[in-house]
Amino acid sequence: MTQKETTNIILKLNEEGWSAKKITAFLTYVAMHNPTEEEVVSIIDQGKEED
């Protein structure tokens, strides 16, 4: 993520009422998480069920 992207995410989430702690946890997850193919397929399948 670029600095501009990170800053815009922080600003928007703060505007939406997210706490600094929650924003930090979210950005850490995005930066550090390495999803497996199985995890991605599962999430996509869940989205199809909700449609």
N, CA, C, O and CB atoms as a CASP TS submission, in Angstrom:
PFRMAT TS
TARGET T0000
AUTHOR 0000-0000-0000
METHOD Language model
MODEL 1
PARENT N/A
ATOM      1  N   MET     1       0.841  -1.171   0.000  1.00  0.00           N
ATOM      2  CA  MET     1       0.000   0.000   0.000  1.00  0.00           C
ATOM      3  C   MET     1       0.891   1.239   0.000  1.00  0.00           C
ATOM      4  O   MET     1       1.922   1.289   0.670  1.00  0.00           O
ATOM      5  CB  MET     1      -0.959  -0.005   1.215  1.00  0.00           C
ATOM      6  N   THR     2       0.472   2.210  -0.751  1.00  0.00           N
ATOM      7  CA  THR     2       1.227   3.461  -0.752  1.00  0.00           C
ATOM      8  C   THR     2       0.840   4.295   0.471  1.00  0.00           C
ATOM      9  O   THR     2      -0.168   4.030   1.125  1.00  0.00           O
ATOM     10  CB  THR     2       0.973   4.258  -2.062  1.00  0.00           C
ATOM     11  N   GLN     3       1.642   5.285   0.760  1.00  0.00           N
ATOM     12  CA  GLN     3       1.349   6.179   1.889  1.00  0.00           C
ATOM     13  C   GLN     3       0.014   6.890   1.663  1.00  0.00           C
ATOM     14  O   GLN     3      -0.774   7.060   2.593  1.00  0.00           O
ATOM     15  CB  GLN     3       2.489   7.219   2.078  1.00  0.00           C
ATOM     16  N   LYS     4      -0.231   7.304   0.418  1.00  0.00           N
ATOM     17  CA  LYS     4      -1.488   7.994   0.100  1.00  0.00           C
ATOM     18  C   LYS     4      -2.681   7.068   0.338  1.00  0.00           C
ATOM     19  O   LYS     4      -3.685   7.492   0.911  1.00  0.00           O
ATOM     20  CB  LYS     4      -1.481   8.491  -1.367  1.00  0.00           C
ATOM     21  N   GLU     5      -2.584   5.816  -0.093  1.00  0.00           N
ATOM     22  CA  GLU     5      -3.668   4.865   0.119  1.00  0.00           C
ATOM     23  C   GLU     5      -3.923   4.634   1.605  1.00  0.00           C
ATOM     24  O   GLU     5      -5.067   4.625   2.059  1.00  0.00           O
ATOM     25  CB  GLU     5      -3.350   3.542  -0.569  1.00  0.00           C
ATOM     26  N   THR     6      -2.849   4.450   2.344  1.00  0.00           N
ATOM     27  CA  THR     6      -2.968   4.228   3.787  1.00  0.00           C
ATOM     28  C   THR     6      -3.626   5.417   4.465  1.00  0.00           C
ATOM     29  O   THR     6      -4.519   5.253   5.296  1.00  0.00           O
ATOM     30  CB  THR     6      -1.591   3.965   4.408  1.00  0.00           C
ATOM     31  N   THR     7      -3.188   6.599   4.112  1.00  0.00           N
ATOM     32  CA  THR     7      -3.751   7.811   4.701  1.00  0.00           C
ATOM     33  C   THR     7      -5.226   7.944   4.375  1.00  0.00           C
ATOM     34  O   THR     7      -6.026   8.282   5.247  1.00  0.00           O
ATOM     35  CB  THR     7      -2.998   9.039   4.214  1.00  0.00           C
ATOM     36  N   ASN     8      -5.596   7.682   3.125  1.00  0.00           N
ATOM     37  CA  ASN     8      -7.004   7.780   2.737  1.00  0.00           C
ATOM     38  C   ASN     8      -7.862   6.745   3.464  1.00  0.00           C
ATOM     39  O   ASN     8      -8.995   7.037   3.849  1.00  0.00           O
ATOM     40  CB  ASN     8      -7.147   7.605   1.225  1.00  0.00           C
ATOM     41  N   ILE     9      -7.335   5.557   3.651  1.00  0.00           N
ATOM     42  CA  ILE     9      -8.066   4.523   4.397  1.00  0.00           C
ATOM     43  C   ILE     9      -8.272   4.970   5.841  1.00  0.00           C
ATOM     44  O   ILE     9      -9.377   4.870   6.374  1.00  0.00           O
ATOM     45  CB  ILE     9      -7.305   3.168   4.356  1.00  0.00           C
ATOM     46  N   ILE    10      -7.218   5.459   6.466  1.00  0.00           N
ATOM     47  CA  ILE    10      -7.313   5.931   7.849  1.00  0.00           C
ATOM     48  C   ILE    10      -8.345   7.053   7.963  1.00  0.00           C
ATOM     49  O   ILE    10      -9.182   7.034   8.866  1.00  0.00           O
ATOM     50  CB  ILE    10      -5.936   6.419   8.350  1.00  0.00           C
ATOM     51  N   LEU    11      -8.292   8.015   7.065  1.00  0.00           N
ATOM     52  CA  LEU    11      -9.231   9.133   7.111  1.00  0.00           C
ATOM     53  C   LEU    11     -10.676   8.670   6.949  1.00  0.00           C
ATOM     54  O   LEU    11     -11.557   9.113   7.686  1.00  0.00           O
ATOM     55  CB  LEU    11      -8.891  10.145   6.030  1.00  0.00           C
ATOM     56  N   LYS    12     -10.921   7.780   5.987  1.00  0.00           N
ATOM     57  CA  LYS    12     -12.284   7.322   5.732  1.00  0.00           C
ATOM     58  C   LYS    12     -12.821   6.475   6.879  1.00  0.00           C
ATOM     59  O   LYS    12     -13.969   6.639   7.290  1.00  0.00           O
ATOM     60  CB  LYS    12     -12.335   6.529   4.437  1.00  0.00           C
ATOM     61  N   LEU    13     -11.991   5.569   7.397  1.00  0.00           N
ATOM     62  CA  LEU    13     -12.448   4.731   8.512  1.00  0.00           C
ATOM     63  C   LEU    13     -12.712   5.576   9.748  1.00  0.00           C
ATOM     64  O   LEU    13     -13.670   5.322  10.479  1.00  0.00           O
ATOM     65  CB  LEU    13     -11.413   3.642   8.831  1.00  0.00           C
ATOM     66  N   ASN    14     -11.875   6.574   9.987  1.00  0.00           N
ATOM     67  CA  ASN    14     -12.092   7.479  11.112  1.00  0.00           C
ATOM     68  C   ASN    14     -13.397   8.241  10.922  1.00  0.00           C
ATOM     69  O   ASN    14     -14.155   8.430  11.874  1.00  0.00           O
ATOM     70  CB  ASN    14     -10.910   8.461  11.263  1.00  0.00           C
ATOM     71  N   GLU    15     -13.655   8.675   9.704  1.00  0.00           N
ATOM     72  CA  GLU    15     -14.903   9.373   9.375  1.00  0.00           C
ATOM     73  C   GLU    15     -16.124   8.470   9.626  1.00  0.00           C
ATOM     74  O   GLU    15     -17.197   8.946   9.995  1.00  0.00           O
ATOM     75  CB  GLU    15     -14.880   9.840   7.899  1.00  0.00           C
ATOM     76  N   GLU    16     -15.935   7.167   9.419  1.00  0.00           N
ATOM     77  CA  GLU    16     -17.013   6.198   9.628  1.00  0.00           C
ATOM     78  C   GLU    16     -17.173   5.800  11.094  1.00  0.00           C
ATOM     79  O   GLU    16     -18.055   5.009  11.431  1.00  0.00           O
ATOM     80  CB  GLU    16     -16.760   4.962   8.793  1.00  0.00           C
ATOM     81  N   GLY    17     -16.319   6.349  11.971  1.00  0.00           N
ATOM     82  CA  GLY    17     -16.453   6.108  13.397  1.00  0.00           C
ATOM     83  C   GLY    17     -15.552   5.010  13.953  1.00  0.00           C
ATOM     84  O   GLY    17     -15.691   4.628  15.115  1.00  0.00           O
ATOM     85  N   TRP    18     -14.630   4.500  13.136  1.00  0.00           N
ATOM     86  CA  TRP    18     -13.709   3.462  13.620  1.00  0.00           C
ATOM     87  C   TRP    18     -12.716   4.074  14.605  1.00  0.00           C
ATOM     88  O   TRP    18     -12.251   5.197  14.408  1.00  0.00           O
ATOM     89  CB  TRP    18     -12.954   2.788  12.433  1.00  0.00           C
ATOM     90  N   SER    19     -12.397   3.340  15.654  1.00  0.00           N
ATOM     91  CA  SER    19     -11.405   3.795  16.627  1.00  0.00           C
ATOM     92  C   SER    19      -9.996   3.612  16.046  1.00  0.00           C
ATOM     93  O   SER    19      -9.797   2.846  15.103  1.00  0.00           O
ATOM     94  CB  SER    19     -11.552   3.018  17.973  1.00  0.00           C
ATOM     95  N   ALA    20      -9.042   4.316  16.616  1.00  0.00           N
ATOM     96  CA  ALA    20      -7.658   4.188  16.175  1.00  0.00           C
ATOM     97  C   ALA    20      -7.166   2.753  16.351  1.00  0.00           C
ATOM     98  O   ALA    20      -6.412   2.245  15.522  1.00  0.00           O
ATOM     99  CB  ALA    20      -6.756   5.159  16.950  1.00  0.00           C
ATOM    100  N   LYS    21      -7.595   2.103  17.432  1.00  0.00           N
ATOM    101  CA  LYS    21      -7.190   0.723  17.700  1.00  0.00           C
ATOM    102  C   LYS    21      -7.725  -0.224  16.621  1.00  0.00           C
ATOM    103  O   LYS    21      -7.009  -1.106  16.146  1.00  0.00           O
ATOM    104  CB  LYS    21      -7.686   0.281  19.088  1.00  0.00           C
ATOM    105  N   LYS    22      -8.978  -0.032  16.246  1.00  0.00           N
ATOM    106  CA  LYS    22      -9.593  -0.875  15.227  1.00  0.00           C
ATOM    107  C   LYS    22      -8.949  -0.627  13.855  1.00  0.00           C
ATOM    108  O   LYS    22      -8.723  -1.574  13.101  1.00  0.00           O
ATOM    109  CB  LYS    22     -11.110  -0.614  15.163  1.00  0.00           C
ATOM    110  N   ILE    23      -8.658   0.623  13.531  1.00  0.00           N
ATOM    111  CA  ILE    23      -8.000   0.959  12.264  1.00  0.00           C
ATOM    112  C   ILE    23      -6.623   0.306  12.200  1.00  0.00           C
ATOM    113  O   ILE    23      -6.251  -0.267  11.176  1.00  0.00           O
ATOM    114  CB  ILE    23      -7.877   2.496  12.099  1.00  0.00           C
ATOM    115  N   THR    24      -5.869   0.392  13.289  1.00  0.00           N
ATOM    116  CA  THR    24      -4.530  -0.210  13.337  1.00  0.00           C
ATOM    117  C   THR    24      -4.609  -1.718  13.145  1.00  0.00           C
ATOM    118  O   THR    24      -3.815  -2.288  12.397  1.00  0.00           O
ATOM    119  CB  THR    24      -3.835   0.117  14.672  1.00  0.00           C
ATOM    120  N   ALA    25      -5.549  -2.365  13.806  1.00  0.00           N
ATOM    121  CA  ALA    25      -5.711  -3.812  13.669  1.00  0.00           C
ATOM    122  C   ALA    25      -6.068  -4.170  12.226  1.00  0.00           C
ATOM    123  O   ALA    25      -5.537  -5.139  11.682  1.00  0.00           O
ATOM    124  CB  ALA    25      -6.797  -4.331  14.638  1.00  0.00           C
ATOM    125  N   PHE    26      -6.945  -3.413  11.612  1.00  0.00           N
ATOM    126  CA  PHE    26      -7.352  -3.663  10.236  1.00  0.00           C
ATOM    127  C   PHE    26      -6.175  -3.503   9.275  1.00  0.00           C
ATOM    128  O   PHE    26      -5.949  -4.365   8.426  1.00  0.00           O
ATOM    129  CB  PHE    26      -8.487  -2.720   9.841  1.00  0.00           C
ATOM    130  N   LEU    27      -5.429  -2.413   9.399  1.00  0.00           N
ATOM    131  CA  LEU    27      -4.295  -2.171   8.496  1.00  0.00           C
ATOM    132  C   LEU    27      -3.188  -3.210   8.700  1.00  0.00           C
ATOM    133  O   LEU    27      -2.533  -3.617   7.740  1.00  0.00           O
ATOM    134  CB  LEU    27      -3.732  -0.755   8.717  1.00  0.00           C
ATOM    135  N   THR    28      -2.985  -3.631   9.929  1.00  0.00           N
ATOM    136  CA  THR    28      -1.994  -4.681  10.199  1.00  0.00           C
ATOM    137  C   THR    28      -2.415  -5.972   9.532  1.00  0.00           C
ATOM    138  O   THR    28      -1.591  -6.658   8.928  1.00  0.00           O
ATOM    139  CB  THR    28      -1.814  -4.897  11.716  1.00  0.00           C
ATOM    140  N   TYR    29      -3.682  -6.309   9.633  1.00  0.00           N
ATOM    141  CA  TYR    29      -4.205  -7.522   9.000  1.00  0.00           C
ATOM    142  C   TYR    29      -4.011  -7.452   7.485  1.00  0.00           C
ATOM    143  O   TYR    29      -3.531  -8.408   6.875  1.00  0.00           O
ATOM    144  CB  TYR    29      -5.702  -7.715   9.344  1.00  0.00           C
ATOM    145  N   VAL    30      -4.378  -6.342   6.889  1.00  0.00           N
ATOM    146  CA  VAL    30      -4.256  -6.186   5.438  1.00  0.00           C
ATOM    147  C   VAL    30      -2.794  -6.320   5.003  1.00  0.00           C
ATOM    148  O   VAL    30      -2.500  -6.973   4.002  1.00  0.00           O
ATOM    149  CB  VAL    30      -4.824  -4.818   4.992  1.00  0.00           C
ATOM    150  N   ALA    31      -1.894  -5.710   5.745  1.00  0.00           N
ATOM    151  CA  ALA    31      -0.481  -5.722   5.369  1.00  0.00           C
ATOM    152  C   ALA    31       0.189  -7.073   5.611  1.00  0.00           C
ATOM    153  O   ALA    31       1.105  -7.444   4.877  1.00  0.00           O
ATOM    154  CB  ALA    31       0.257  -4.652   6.132  1.00  0.00           C
ATOM    155  N   MET    32      -0.253  -7.809   6.623  1.00  0.00           N
ATOM    156  CA  MET    32       0.468  -9.005   7.037  1.00  0.00           C
ATOM    157  C   MET    32      -0.188 -10.329   6.642  1.00  0.00           C
ATOM    158  O   MET    32       0.487 -11.358   6.603  1.00  0.00           O
ATOM    159  CB  MET    32       0.637  -8.976   8.499  1.00  0.00           C
ATOM    160  N   HIS    33      -1.480 -10.323   6.352  1.00  0.00           N
ATOM    161  CA  HIS    33      -2.203 -11.573   6.101  1.00  0.00           C
ATOM    162  C   HIS    33      -1.884 -12.120   4.709  1.00  0.00           C
ATOM    163  O   HIS    33      -1.892 -11.381   3.725  1.00  0.00           O
ATOM    164  CB  HIS    33      -3.718 -11.353   6.248  1.00  0.00           C
ATOM    165  N   ASN    34      -1.609 -13.405   4.641  1.00  0.00           N
ATOM    166  CA  ASN    34      -1.366 -14.088   3.376  1.00  0.00           C
ATOM    167  C   ASN    34      -2.451 -15.151   3.198  1.00  0.00           C
ATOM    168  O   ASN    34      -2.316 -16.269   3.694  1.00  0.00           O
ATOM    169  CB  ASN    34       0.073 -14.727   3.337  1.00  0.00           C
ATOM    170  N   PRO    35      -3.533 -14.799   2.485  1.00  0.00           N
ATOM    171  CA  PRO    35      -4.643 -15.733   2.363  1.00  0.00           C
ATOM    172  C   PRO    35      -4.281 -16.965   1.534  1.00  0.00           C
ATOM    173  O   PRO    35      -3.508 -16.893   0.579  1.00  0.00           O
ATOM    174  CB  PRO    35      -5.832 -15.035   1.747  1.00  0.00           C
ATOM    175  N   THR    36      -4.857 -18.083   1.926  1.00  0.00           N
ATOM    176  CA  THR    36      -4.677 -19.311   1.154  1.00  0.00           C
ATOM    177  C   THR    36      -5.740 -19.347   0.051  1.00  0.00           C
ATOM    178  O   THR    36      -6.737 -18.628   0.111  1.00  0.00           O
ATOM    179  CB  THR    36      -4.774 -20.582   2.075  1.00  0.00           C
ATOM    180  N   GLU    37      -5.512 -20.179  -0.935  1.00  0.00           N
ATOM    181  CA  GLU    37      -6.492 -20.325  -2.006  1.00  0.00           C
ATOM    182  C   GLU    37      -7.820 -20.827  -1.437  1.00  0.00           C
ATOM    183  O   GLU    37      -8.892 -20.390  -1.855  1.00  0.00           O
ATOM    184  CB  GLU    37      -5.970 -21.291  -3.095  1.00  0.00           C
ATOM    185  N   GLU    38      -7.731 -21.746  -0.484  1.00  0.00           N
ATOM    186  CA  GLU    38      -8.934 -22.295   0.152  1.00  0.00           C
ATOM    187  C   GLU    38      -9.745 -21.202   0.852  1.00  0.00           C
ATOM    188  O   GLU    38     -10.972 -21.169   0.763  1.00  0.00           O
ATOM    189  CB  GLU    38      -8.550 -23.389   1.161  1.00  0.00           C
ATOM    190  N   GLU    39      -9.047 -20.323   1.539  1.00  0.00           N
ATOM    191  CA  GLU    39      -9.711 -19.224   2.242  1.00  0.00           C
ATOM    192  C   GLU    39     -10.427 -18.301   1.254  1.00  0.00           C
ATOM    193  O   GLU    39     -11.558 -17.881   1.501  1.00  0.00           O
ATOM    194  CB  GLU    39      -8.691 -18.422   3.074  1.00  0.00           C
ATOM    195  N   VAL    40      -9.774 -17.991   0.149  1.00  0.00           N
ATOM    196  CA  VAL    40     -10.368 -17.107  -0.855  1.00  0.00           C
ATOM    197  C   VAL    40     -11.609 -17.749  -1.467  1.00  0.00           C
ATOM    198  O   VAL    40     -12.640 -17.090  -1.606  1.00  0.00           O
ATOM    199  CB  VAL    40      -9.343 -16.772  -1.958  1.00  0.00           C
ATOM    200  N   VAL    41     -11.523 -19.017  -1.830  1.00  0.00           N
ATOM    201  CA  VAL    41     -12.666 -19.726  -2.410  1.00  0.00           C
ATOM    202  C   VAL    41     -13.831 -19.746  -1.420  1.00  0.00           C
ATOM    203  O   VAL    41     -14.981 -19.548  -1.813  1.00  0.00           O
ATOM    204  CB  VAL    41     -12.270 -21.172  -2.806  1.00  0.00           C
ATOM    205  N   SER    42     -13.543 -19.980  -0.152  1.00  0.00           N
ATOM    206  CA  SER    42     -14.576 -20.014   0.874  1.00  0.00           C
ATOM    207  C   SER    42     -15.297 -18.670   0.980  1.00  0.00           C
ATOM    208  O   SER    42     -16.525 -18.631   1.067  1.00  0.00           O
ATOM    209  CB  SER    42     -13.968 -20.392   2.223  1.00  0.00           C
ATOM    210  N   ILE    43     -14.556 -17.591   0.974  1.00  0.00           N
ATOM    211  CA  ILE    43     -15.145 -16.251   1.075  1.00  0.00           C
ATOM    212  C   ILE    43     -15.999 -15.952  -0.151  1.00  0.00           C
ATOM    213  O   ILE    43     -17.090 -15.397  -0.027  1.00  0.00           O
ATOM    214  CB  ILE    43     -14.044 -15.180   1.231  1.00  0.00           C
ATOM    215  N   ILE    44     -15.511 -16.315  -1.331  1.00  0.00           N
ATOM    216  CA  ILE    44     -16.274 -16.096  -2.560  1.00  0.00           C
ATOM    217  C   ILE    44     -17.574 -16.891  -2.520  1.00  0.00           C
ATOM    218  O   ILE    44     -18.631 -16.377  -2.886  1.00  0.00           O
ATOM    219  CB  ILE    44     -15.441 -16.489  -3.799  1.00  0.00           C
ATOM    220  N   ASP    45     -17.495 -18.143  -2.076  1.00  0.00           N
ATOM    221  CA  ASP    45     -18.693 -18.982  -1.974  1.00  0.00           C
ATOM    222  C   ASP    45     -19.701 -18.394  -0.992  1.00  0.00           C
ATOM    223  O   ASP    45     -20.905 -18.436  -1.246  1.00  0.00           O
ATOM    224  CB  ASP    45     -18.313 -20.400  -1.543  1.00  0.00           C
ATOM    225  N   GLN    46     -19.225 -17.849   0.122  1.00  0.00           N
ATOM    226  CA  GLN    46     -20.129 -17.229   1.096  1.00  0.00           C
ATOM    227  C   GLN    46     -20.855 -16.047   0.470  1.00  0.00           C
ATOM    228  O   GLN    46     -22.041 -15.837   0.723  1.00  0.00           O
ATOM    229  CB  GLN    46     -19.353 -16.775   2.349  1.00  0.00           C
ATOM    230  N   GLY    47     -20.149 -15.281  -0.342  1.00  0.00           N
ATOM    231  CA  GLY    47     -20.757 -14.129  -1.010  1.00  0.00           C
ATOM    232  C   GLY    47     -21.838 -14.546  -1.987  1.00  0.00           C
ATOM    233  O   GLY    47     -22.853 -13.863  -2.126  1.00  0.00           O
ATOM    234  N   LYS    48     -21.623 -15.672  -2.668  1.00  0.00           N
ATOM    235  CA  LYS    48     -22.622 -16.173  -3.621  1.00  0.00           C
ATOM    236  C   LYS    48     -23.897 -16.594  -2.887  1.00  0.00           C
ATOM    237  O   LYS    48     -25.000 -16.407  -3.399  1.00  0.00           O
ATOM    238  CB  LYS    48     -22.052 -17.365  -4.433  1.00  0.00           C
ATOM    239  N   GLU    49     -23.746 -17.159  -1.693  1.00  0.00           N
ATOM    240  CA  GLU    49     -24.902 -17.598  -0.911  1.00  0.00           C
ATOM    241  C   GLU    49     -25.746 -16.432  -0.432  1.00  0.00           C
ATOM    242  O   GLU    49     -26.950 -16.577  -0.223  1.00  0.00           O
ATOM    243  CB  GLU    49     -24.448 -18.416   0.275  1.00  0.00           C
ATOM    244  N   GLU    50     -25.117 -15.269  -0.255  1.00  0.00           N
ATOM    245  CA  GLU    50     -25.838 -14.101   0.243  1.00  0.00           C
ATOM    246  C   GLU    50     -26.585 -13.364  -0.854  1.00  0.00           C
ATOM    247  O   GLU    50     -27.447 -12.536  -0.559  1.00  0.00           O
ATOM    248  CB  GLU    50     -24.884 -13.158   0.921  1.00  0.00           C
ATOM    249  N   ASP    51     -26.277 -13.644  -2.108  1.00  0.00           N
ATOM    250  CA  ASP    51     -26.937 -12.954  -3.239  1.00  0.00           C
ATOM    251  C   ASP    51     -28.346 -13.385  -3.450  1.00  0.00           C
ATOM    252  O   ASP    51     -29.013 -12.890  -4.359  1.00  0.00           O
ATOM    253  CB  ASP    51     -26.180 -13.176  -4.499  1.00  0.00           C
TER
END
